[in-house]
């Protein structure tokens, strides 16, 4: 419709005055009414278009307001995330620092432990050497004790033989005195009875060194 109106307006403007003078009043009025109607239609279309544009513009404005609110919220979230990132970065830096300190402490502890272990191993070797020396000394002392025991056993045997000979001498002397007392008729004397008791105690003593032959000899003397 706008195109037809524009074409009509163009037709009227293009027509020369002589042509318009030739038209009748009715034709001019009809053409004028048509042009006015076309202009009114154009104005209505323009107003509808402006109204539609305004409505669309209002929608866009509402969208822009909503987007602004969303943008503001996103900016706030972004700021919070930045703050959180800064906080986490600080924690990361602190963690790296603590990790370096722990690594340094671990290296120092490892070096100290290596030194202590080396020292303990050295002491252990020294103790092993000393233990071997003590074992060797103990073996030597054991051999020496065995030798002393053997020597002591040999000396005790010789002393036992000497003690037995002395005891036999004493018993023989006692037996002779007893026989003499018996021959003299003095067998009831106190000295004779005491000698007999001593002889019997020597014979019956479990620690006595008398042999079987010695006992037989004593009995033969009394008989």
MODELLER restraints for C-alpha pairs under 7 A, 6 or more apart:
rsr = mdl.restraints
at = mdl.atoms
rsr.add(forms.Gaussian(group=physical.xy_distance, feature=features.Distance(at['CA:2:A'], at['CA:42:A']), mean=6.30, stdev=0.5))
rsr.add(forms.Gaussian(group=physical.xy_distance, feature=features.Distance(at['CA:5:A'], at['CA:35:A']), mean=6.99, stdev=0.5))
rsr.add(forms.Gaussian(group=physical.xy_distance, feature=features.Distance(at['CA:5:A'], at['CA:38:A']), mean=5.51, stdev=0.5))
rsr.add(forms.Gaussian(group=physical.xy_distance, feature=features.Distance(at['CA:160:A'], at['CA:209:A']), mean=6.30, stdev=0.5))
rsr.add(forms.Gaussian(group=physical.xy_distance, feature=features.Distance(at['CA:164:A'], at['CA:209:A']), mean=5.72, stdev=0.5))
rsr.add(forms.Gaussian(group=physical.xy_distance, feature=features.Distance(at['CA:164:A'], at['CA:210:A']), mean=6.03, stdev=0.5))
rsr.add(forms.Gaussian(group=physical.xy_distance, feature=features.Distance(at['CA:171:A'], at['CA:199:A']), mean=6.65, stdev=0.5))
rsr.add(forms.Gaussian(group=physical.xy_distance, feature=features.Distance(at['CA:174:A'], at['CA:195:A']), mean=6.46, stdev=0.5))
rsr.add(forms.Gaussian(group=physical.xy_distance, feature=features.Distance(at['CA:175:A'], at['CA:221:A']), mean=6.14, stdev=0.5))
rsr.add(forms.Gaussian(group=physical.xy_distance, feature=features.Distance(at['CA:175:A'], at['CA:222:A']), mean=6.61, stdev=0.5))
rsr.add(forms.Gaussian(group=physical.xy_distance, feature=features.Distance(at['CA:178:A'], at['CA:192:A']), mean=6.09, stdev=0.5))
rsr.add(forms.Gaussian(group=physical.xy_distance, feature=features.Distance(at['CA:181:A'], at['CA:187:A']), mean=5.44, stdev=0.5))
rsr.add(forms.Gaussian(group=physical.xy_distance, feature=features.Distance(at['CA:202:A'], at['CA:208:A']), mean=6.26, stdev=0.5))
rsr.add(forms.Gaussian(group=physical.xy_distance, feature=features.Distance(at['CA:203:A'], at['CA:210:A']), mean=6.81, stdev=0.5))
